Amino acid sequence: MSYSLVEVNQMDKETFVADFGHVAEHSPWVAEKAYELGPFRVRDDLADAFTKAMDTAPQADQLALIRAHPDLAGKAALAGELAESSRDEQAGAGLDRLTREEFARFCALNDAYKNRFGFPFIFAVKGATKTQILAAFEPRLHNSPSEEFSEALRQIARIFRFRLEALVEAPH
């Protein structure tokens, strides 16, 4: 379903959270906070509201949001347990069609990353290839925990924007 910005701005909070709560992976509180920043003049204002809601949240809530994201090409994907948006995004990047060796590489990198940082590797996969994602993994393993926490939030902000662009029509 696609919404116009007029429709979005006319929603009450309950409807807004019901329709946009999934934009932030298993974290409808982000939509609740974003709603308070409306009305939205343009679609980018909506995406910015989601980012501001995340950026101004306590660090514990930010960490919970990061941890709500699935591993890329991980066990949840194999078991069919991904949220619909994550499943579609990962499939678009070819992560549902990995060779046995590629899958093993993703699993090893996911494990190394989580062991180092305590949360999953976040990468806004829309428009990216599995090769580009793998190429980003290795250098990010060398970041400091604070650098990687900030990078995870930047990637989540990109995910918000991609998901909202798919849900809300740009004015003509």
N, C-alpha and C positions, 0 to 999 in steps of 0.2 A: 504494500500500500504506500502510496506517495501522498504527501500533504503539501498544501500551499502554505506560505508563511502566514497568510491571513488566518487559515484554519488553526495553525499552531498557536498563534496569538490569542485565539478565541477559546482555547482549551482551558478548563479548570485544572487545578493542580493534580487531582486524582487521574483525570484522563491523560494529561501530559505524562505523568509517571508511568501509567499503564502502557502508553504507546512508545515512550522513549526510554524507559527504565533499563532496557536491555542494551542500550548504546554503550554503557559502561559495564563491562563484563561482570555479571552477577552482583552489581553494585547500584541498585536503584537510588541510593542516597545522592548520587551525583546528579541525576535528573531532578530530584527534589530541590537541590540547591540551585541548579541551573534555572529552573522555573522561576525562582525568585528574582532573577536578573532580567526577566522580560519586561515589557514586550520587546521583540526583536525586529529591528529595521530591515536587516538583510540576513540571509542564511548564515553568513560568516559570524554574525553576532550570536547566533544560536550555538555554533561550534565554540566560539570564544567563551560563552557562558559555561559550557561543560568543562572547558579547560580551567576557567577561573574557579569553578566549584571544586575541582580536584586540587588545584594549586593552593587554595586557601584552607584546605582541610587539614586537620591534625596529621602529623607524620604517621601515626598508627593507622589511620584510615587510608592514607595513601599506600602504605605497605599492604594493607588488606586488599586494596584494589589491584595492586600489582600481582599479589599472590592469587587473585581470583582468575587470572589468565592461564590458559592451558599451555603446556609445552608445545612447541612447534613440532608437528609430525610425531607426537608422543603417543603414549599408551592410551590416552583418552580418545585420540583420533581413531586409533585402531579399534577401540571398543565401541565407537559410534556415540561417545558421550559428550561431544563438543556442543556448545551452544550453536544455534543455526548460523549466526553471523560468523563465528570463528570457523565453522566447518566450510562455509562458502568461501571465506577469504583464504583459508589454507588450500582449498581445492584450486582456487584461481591461481595460486602460486605453484601448483604442481606438487604440493606436499602430500597429496593423496595417491600419487603415482611414483613413489620412490623405489629405486632398486633396493635389494637387500642390503647392499653396501652403503647406499645413501642413508637408509633408515638407521643402520647401525651407527653411522657417523653422527646423525642428528641426536640419537639417544645418548651417545658418549658425550657430545657437547652439552646437551641439556643437563646431564648429570654433573658434569664438571662445573657448569655455570651455577647450578643450584647449590652445589657444595661450597662454592666460593662466596656467593652473594646471599643465599637464603631465600631466593625467589626465582621464578622462571625468567628465561630470556624473552624479552618483549621486543618484537619487531613488527612494524606496520607492514604486512606482507602484500597489501593490494598494489598491483602493478610491478611487483618484484618477482624474480625467478628463484628457484631453489638454489641455484648457483650463487646469486647475489646474497641470499640469506646466509648461506654457509660462509661466504666470504666475510660477512659482517660479524659472525660469531667469534672467530678466533681473536681479532684485535680487542673486542670488548671484554674478553676474559682477562685482559691485562689492565683494565680500568681499576681505579680505586672503588671501594664500595659506595662512597658518596657520589662519585662521577656516574657510576652505573645506576644508582637510584634515580638521579636526575635524568639520565638518558632513558630509563624505563618510562618515566612520566612524560617525556617528550614524545616517545613512541606512542604512548596511550593517547596523547592529545591528537596525534595524526590519525589514530584509529577512530577517535570520536568524529573527526572531520570527515573521514571517508564514509563512515556509517551514516552520518547525518546528510551528507550529499546524496546518498542513495535513498534516503527517506523523505527529504524535503526538496521540493522543486525550486530551482533558481528562477527568479523573476525574468520574464522575457523582455 
